[in-house]
Amino acid sequence: MKPLTRIDDNFSTTPQIDIEDLKDIKAAGFKSVICNRPDSEDGGSHPDHNLMETEARKLGIEFAYLPVVPGQINDGNVAEFKTIMDKLPRPTLGYCRMGMRAKTLYERSR
């Protein structure tokens, strides 16, 4: 599994994950995952969020997709992130390319 950055008891971030990481994410106690990376970023060289969601749900992990462009997080993104987080079971793991967008969205939503 990729290195985690624990923000608080409810939320942690990580760089881009792969399908193989999902079992470790579940074993670490996460109840949900939120992807903040657009599928088309970097030419789509990372797993598509639909595939990640399908595999996460097979393991009993909730999944949400809120793609944001680096350096362009706006108040609407933050409000949508808060709404999603209010619905997801916790603890939640947020990911994007490096984990910074997920961290920024979470911090701004609080």
DOSE-143834 format. One record per residue (C-alpha): x, y, z; residue in three letters; chain. Coordinates in steps of 0.5 Angstrom, whole numbers, plus 2048, in hexadecimal, padded with zeros to 3 digits. Layout:
! residues N
+-----+-----+-----+-----+----+
!   u !   v !   w !  aa ! ch !
+-----+-----+-----+-----+----+
!   X !   Y !   Z ! ala !  A !
...
+-----+-----+-----+-----+----+
END
This chain:
! residues 110
+-----+-----+-----+-----+----+
!   u !   v !   w !  aa ! ch !
+-----+-----+-----+-----+----+
! 800 ! 800 ! 800 ! met !  A !
! 802 ! 807 ! 7FF ! lys !  A !
! 804 ! 80B ! 805 ! pro !  A !
! 7FF ! 80F ! 808 ! leu !  A !
! 7FE ! 816 ! 80B ! thr !  A !
! 7FA ! 816 ! 811 ! arg !  A !
! 7F6 ! 81C ! 812 ! ile !  A !
! 7F1 ! 81A ! 818 ! asp !  A !
! 7ED ! 814 ! 81A ! asp !  A !
! 7E8 ! 815 ! 814 ! asn !  A !
! 7ED ! 816 ! 80E ! phe !  A !
! 7F4 ! 814 ! 80B ! ser !  A !
! 7F7 ! 816 ! 804 ! thr !  A !
! 7FB ! 812 ! 800 ! thr !  A !
! 7FE ! 812 ! 7F9 ! pro !  A !
! 7FB ! 80F ! 7F3 ! gln !  A !
! 7F9 ! 808 ! 7F5 ! ile !  A !
! 7F8 ! 801 ! 7F1 ! asp !  A !
! 7F3 ! 7FC ! 7F1 ! ile !  A !
! 7F8 ! 7F8 ! 7F5 ! glu !  A !
! 7F8 ! 7FD ! 7FA ! asp !  A !
! 7F1 ! 7FC ! 7FC ! leu !  A !
! 7F1 ! 7F6 ! 800 ! lys !  A !
! 7F7 ! 7F9 ! 805 ! asp !  A !
! 7F2 ! 800 ! 805 ! ile !  A !
! 7EC ! 7FB ! 808 ! lys !  A !
! 7F1 ! 7F8 ! 80C ! ala !  A !
! 7F3 ! 7FE ! 80F ! ala !  A !
! 7EC ! 800 ! 811 ! gly !  A !
! 7EA ! 805 ! 80C ! phe !  A !
! 7E3 ! 804 ! 80A ! lys !  A !
! 7E3 ! 809 ! 804 ! ser !  A !
! 7E7 ! 80C ! 7FF ! val !  A !
! 7E7 ! 812 ! 7FB ! ile !  A !
! 7EA ! 814 ! 7F5 ! cys !  A !
! 7EC ! 81B ! 7F3 ! asn !  A !
! 7F0 ! 819 ! 7ED ! arg !  A !
! 7ED ! 81A ! 7E6 ! pro !  A !
! 7ED ! 814 ! 7E2 ! asp !  A !
! 7F0 ! 818 ! 7DC ! ser !  A !
! 7F6 ! 81B ! 7E0 ! glu !  A !
! 7FD ! 819 ! 7DD ! asp !  A !
! 7F9 ! 815 ! 7D7 ! gly !  A !
! 7F5 ! 811 ! 7DC ! gly !  A !
! 7FC ! 80C ! 7DD ! ser !  A !
! 7F8 ! 80B ! 7E4 ! his !  A !
! 7F2 ! 806 ! 7E6 ! pro !  A !
! 7EC ! 809 ! 7E4 ! asp !  A !
! 7E7 ! 80B ! 7EA ! his !  A !
! 7E2 ! 806 ! 7E7 ! asn !  A !
! 7E6 ! 800 ! 7E8 ! leu !  A !
! 7E9 ! 803 ! 7EE ! met !  A !
! 7E2 ! 804 ! 7F1 ! glu !  A !
! 7DF ! 7FD ! 7EE ! thr !  A !
! 7E5 ! 7F9 ! 7F2 ! glu !  A !
! 7E4 ! 7FD ! 7F8 ! ala !  A !
! 7DD ! 7FC ! 7F9 ! arg !  A !
! 7DF ! 7F4 ! 7F8 ! lys !  A !
! 7E3 ! 7F5 ! 7FE ! leu !  A !
! 7DD ! 7F9 ! 802 ! gly !  A !
! 7E1 ! 800 ! 801 ! ile !  A !
! 7DC ! 806 ! 7FF ! glu !  A !
! 7DF ! 80A ! 7FA ! phe !  A !
! 7DE ! 811 ! 7F7 ! ala !  A !
! 7E1 ! 815 ! 7F1 ! tyr !  A !
! 7E2 ! 81C ! 7F2 ! leu !  A !
! 7E7 ! 81E ! 7EC ! pro !  A !
! 7EB ! 825 ! 7ED ! val !  A !
! 7F0 ! 828 ! 7E9 ! val !  A !
! 7F7 ! 829 ! 7ED ! pro !  A !
! 7F7 ! 831 ! 7EF ! gly !  A !
! 7F0 ! 832 ! 7ED ! gln !  A !
! 7EC ! 830 ! 7F3 ! ile !  A !
! 7E6 ! 835 ! 7F4 ! asn !  A !
! 7E1 ! 836 ! 7F9 ! asp !  A !
! 7DC ! 831 ! 7F5 ! gly !  A !
! 7E1 ! 82B ! 7F6 ! asn !  A !
! 7E2 ! 82C ! 7FD ! val !  A !
! 7DA ! 82D ! 7FE ! ala !  A !
! 7D9 ! 826 ! 7FA ! glu !  A !
! 7DF ! 823 ! 7FE ! phe !  A !
! 7DC ! 824 ! 804 ! lys !  A !
! 7D5 ! 822 ! 802 ! thr !  A !
! 7D8 ! 81B ! 800 ! ile !  A !
! 7DC ! 81B ! 806 ! met !  A !
! 7D6 ! 81B ! 80A ! asp !  A !
! 7D3 ! 815 ! 807 ! lys !  A !
! 7D9 ! 811 ! 807 ! leu !  A !
! 7DA ! 80C ! 80D ! pro !  A !
! 7E1 ! 80E ! 810 ! arg !  A !
! 7E7 ! 80D ! 811 ! pro !  A !
! 7E8 ! 80F ! 809 ! thr !  A !
! 7EE ! 80F ! 805 ! leu !  A !
! 7EE ! 815 ! 800 ! gly !  A !
! 7F3 ! 814 ! 7FA ! tyr !  A !
! 7F6 ! 818 ! 7F4 ! cys !  A !
! 7FC ! 818 ! 7F0 ! arg !  A !
! 800 ! 81A ! 7F7 ! met !  A !
! 7FB ! 81B ! 7FC ! gly !  A !
! 7FB ! 822 ! 7FC ! met !  A !
! 7F4 ! 824 ! 7F9 ! arg !  A !
! 7F1 ! 81F ! 7FD ! ala !  A !
! 7F4 ! 822 ! 803 ! lys !  A !
! 7F3 ! 829 ! 801 ! thr !  A !
! 7EB ! 827 ! 800 ! leu !  A !
! 7EB ! 824 ! 807 ! tyr !  A !
! 7EE ! 82A ! 80A ! glu !  A !
! 7EA ! 82F ! 807 ! arg !  A !
! 7E3 ! 82B ! 808 ! ser !  A !
! 7E4 ! 82B ! 80F ! arg !  A !
+-----+-----+-----+-----+----+
END
